């Protein structure tokens, strides 16, 4: 049943998320408005994280609060842009939301333009049937572990990535490139002409797999500039970086605890496109040796052997060291 404004009686647009009626400006009841906006402090609060079955409470950081505010503001921009026309009433509502969320005019303008560009991009770059079939075929090769065929098909996916900005294409292309050829992925990132979220995201993973934890950490921090993307994506990358550091020296438990804390934040707030990455990372977080990897290897082959191989290689190496027989004791020769 479509919600109506109680004052003017007009039906609200489907999925309307503003706190006020778009026709008369009357505040809507909580059940009528899809999103409730308060001031910026509405996002502040404690975050509860579990580390080794111990609950740790911490206050949200300023960057997290800002990212959530910008994410909500962008959703409101999308609502206003949904029919292609932004009315004066909608602009007034956006300005009210900007003030309540503690967003600066420059941040609001950039967010609005990004939302408009994203919606235009999505409409212009929606994949046709042929392109969708091509993408599905490449992904089937990846999921089936047919790596030689996947390498041969990478060029087709690269051509699509150059033409289409759709997240499904960009995410999968850069993920596969980072897995198959991390050196090239890093080189293309460092020589980029424009910034791309998914190129940056998977370049961070390529740095991790190449053993450059510091470069990965810097790139992960830079990803926070995309305030419209889920913070959970960044948290998963941070978890992967910490877990890779842990397996360099498993005696340093702090890195594993960091990885678990980051992963818990990322598990409930990441982009659906990286679900296989998230699932495999959770598997590796619970692994004490290589047996867990081998048990689920066929189900997550590409993720384990390529996308997250910086971690899996170190787990296998540590397990191999544990399995080595002790060196025989050699008596010293008499003088």
PyMOL commands that set and color helices and strands:
alter all, ss='L'
color gray80, all
select helices_A, chain A and resi 40-43+62-81+88-101+105-124+129-143+147-163+167-180+182-190+197-209+213-225+231-248+253-267+272-285+290-295+301-307+309-323
alter helices_A, ss='H'
color red, helices_A
select strands_A, chain A and resi 46-51+54-59
alter strands_A, ss='S'
color yellow, strands_A
deselect
rebuild
show_as cartoon
